[in-house]
Amino acid sequence: MLRIGREAAARAGRITRAVVATAIRESGLPVSNQVAGELVQQLRSDKPPPPHR
């Protein structure tokens, strides 16, 4: 599910529960809002920090 969420977030340009949950559900997997929220937290923590200017 994390891979699906990561790909969906990359396509959407944002990491939100709605983006992640919708992509997972469209792939045919059930996901609760709680699990989607946990996946979003994981994706945000995996995101590299922006480059320094």
Secondary structure, DSSP 8 states (H G I E B T S, - for coil): -HHHHHHHHHHHTS--HHHHHHHHHHTT----HHHHHHHHHHHHHHS------
